[in-house]
Amino acid sequence: MGKRVAIIGTGQTNHCSSREDVNEMELVYEAASAALKDAEMTIAEIDAVVLANMELFEGRALPDMWCGEGGGAFMKHSFKISTGGTSGTSGAISGYYHAASGLFDRVMVVGFEKHSDGNTSAGMALTDPFWDRHIAAAAIGNFALSVSEYMVDRGVTEEQSAKVAVKARRNACNNPHAHLQMPDLTIKDVLESPMLAYPVHRLEMCPQSDGACAIIFASEEIAKKRCPRPAWVRAAVTRHDHIYLGEVKNRLSTMRSLREAARVAYETVGIKEPLKEFDVAEIYDPLTYAEIAWYEALGFCENGEGAGMIDDGITLMDGELPVNPSGGVISTNPVGASGTIRVAEAALQIHGRGGKRQIPDVNLALATGYGVYCWSDVVILSSRPD
Amino acid sequence: MNRNREREELIRIPIQMNLQYRFPAGVHYERFFRELKEIGRIMGVRCPECERVLVPPRPVCGECFTRTGEWVEVGPKGTVVAHTSIYFPFIDGSTGKARPIPYGAGLIQLDGAYSAINHILEEGDPDKLHIGMRVEAVLKEEREGNIGDILYFKTIEE
């Protein structure tokens, strides 16, 4: 068991499809400065910096070099994490490990992506050269394949999927940082948006965003001194599945990397009834159908009941377990930051700094990450250190 | 300052590149692509421990961390276990060019294989695609020793 560690500050940029007013280092600096301000810290106090980014998307190698100074990494211990969609959560988990090891007391994590600099589709196409490169149809095509299995397996309808998109974009209206804020979005609008890869419509999929997010982790003594309500890290687990999409059987239904990560994390914290025990969840929802599938994988309901949860409004802002008050990845998706945002938003809810998206009395919060074909991260934060 | 500037006025640095790569296939892909090219058959490797037949072949079974051994012919017929129809011009990573749309794509479980493989389907109409449909690999006449030697999977009646 590592030492006690808490998140004491978070910061985000405003996210949108194209932050052409800044370059990537400026974007990183914005988030890092915001987190330091939130934690009431100076950069001199930070003793390690972890960066998370998928540099294939911008097409600029060594973002840790070109952007590291913007994250305050100059002459400090520094690492970069690049694990696809989980980069941001794995970056946060790495930051936690640094502090939990006892070797570092104040660690800053910055996740960032500036999709508009490059070509996301090209980044996705730079996959395995022997097999995948010729055939893969980016994230959307791969998800569409899994959705075809999931719809048959679980009987989920496209209306139920569209409800997730409506929930996400409406929640995003309460989040000043969110990219897609759509207060009047309807199920009809979602299902009439262009078909990208059957049966997935554009408005069922996450966007590509420019943005950055920073988190400050602190050791117990510092957290208690510097933060009125620290968000204690109680579990942080990552799991990777097989190489090829075709070897992950019925991916959305089975999702064994997320199930296994959740099982271990819940066991660590002693969680038996996640739906009742969590006050809020910020889950990495790359598309609507995945959010429904993750409800099942995370044990919020039995297998096959995920779509019923969205029908019954259980995961709405005023439901039993609000999922993604921030609007989620479906509303905001700077990939390297998307996972960091999940952890930051979960922490924000415990800090009580959520503004219009604040859920009352949050004591236990869940954050997850999703990446590549089937990798998962699970992070559990609590208002109590044990 | 930039926030006040009109978007059209912002300075941008456009870059276009033509990059070349060369990836040696390695022991397992070498045999896989050579058999595909010269004999026109699709091969997998069996894990001696869990007995799964893995396609594409590789030196180690991830679940058992055991060296794979026996080569097994699979397909060319198989069953569609997942499908989609693509309406967005994604980049073909082997050419850098957008593939003409629409087209069908699927996960195909080749007869005799544990793995399903992702590949292109001849049928692109979503109303004519369903899980469980039978398909067969259609190979190029002049094969080059890459995955493009399988042109697509055609629908078959059995």
Interface residues (C-beta under 8 A of the other chain):
Chain A: E20 D21 V22 N119 S121 A122 M124 A125 L126 T127 P129 F130 W131 D132 R133 H134 I135 A136 A137 A138 I140 G141 N142 A144 L145 S146 V147 S148 E149 V152 P194 M195 L196 A197 Y198 P199 V200 H242 I243 Y244 L245 G246 E247 K249
Chain B: N2 R3 R5 R7 L10 R12 Y21 F23 A25 Y29 L54 P56 R58 G62 V81 A82 H83 T84 S85 I86 Y87 F88 F90 I91 D92 G93 S94 G96 A105 G106 L107 I108 Q109 Y114 S115 A116 I117 N118 H119 I120 P126 L129 I131 N146 I147 G148
